[in-house]
């Protein structure tokens, strides 16, 4: 129903935003929605394959051009975290919850680290779900209203135009890469594993196409559902204390991101759409979808988001221990 209404009212990305808004509204009204983690994770592998297929020998020739942009996205990540932690603390969050709520990393990874540090899992989940919801719903309107993009780029060729061999190879990359990512304990294994395996075959000239458009559209649909259902069972108290504070954090993160985008624009590093999608503190899967339909440089967007996620996953536990010891010393 959400997708149908979004198509009727000409919303950008109707198969993503329609289910997201519909599930969000139903969750806030108390509907007992259930998530589909295995289905969602399976379809996230499609986005990993799409990103990996964009890594070609021609890209590697220009990978050095990304160095400054990667450094800037890591700086932005550190600034968002440094400003976010005191914001959450000032709003009454305990130290571990405040720390991991302010980290612009993957929801599952930050929830796992937060639980190990003694954070409130429900507050963490709602904080990150709110950040993802704001980014995913805001960016399409910025891309269409500010940059005059139509978001009507075809996500790929229809399955009927693929050979059975190519379809089989893409399926192997998706499922085999996911398995490999889990074995290697990669962050965001359902995306990063297929990305790495597909990239290897793309560089070898074996993979020649992105996944079919039908698969990417299905991924949009279930990712929208996955974001919306995070609000199932939310109470009025949580809405007031967690979601409202997280919206304030989104304003802080958005302001810092806007400043960084101004700097990137001044340096003329990349086109505005590429910069907006690469520096936005959203989820890797959601930003990959937007990059595909916006016709952005997918390899650039994915490279910067992978760098951000890895930076947060490697640095957050170390920084949290330092932060906790510093707080203890001050007491």
Buried (B, 14 or more C-beta within 10 A) or exposed (E): EBBEEBEEEEBBBBBBBBBBBBBBEBBBEEEEBEBEEEEBBBBBBBBBBBBBBBBBEEBEEEEEEBEEBBEBBBEBBBBBBEBBBEBBBEBEBBBBBBBBBBBBBBBBBBBBBBBEBEBBEBBBBBBBBBBBBBBBBBBBBBBBEEEEBEBEEEBBEEEEEBEEEBBEBBBBBBBBBBBBBEEEEBBBBBBBBBBBBBBBBBBEEEBEBBBBBBBBBBBBBBBBBBBBBBBBEBEEEBEEBBBEBBBBBBEBBBEBBEEBBEBBBEEEBBEBBBBBBBBBBBBBBBBBBBBBBBBBBBBBBBBBBBBBBBBBBEBBBEBBEEBBEEEEEEE
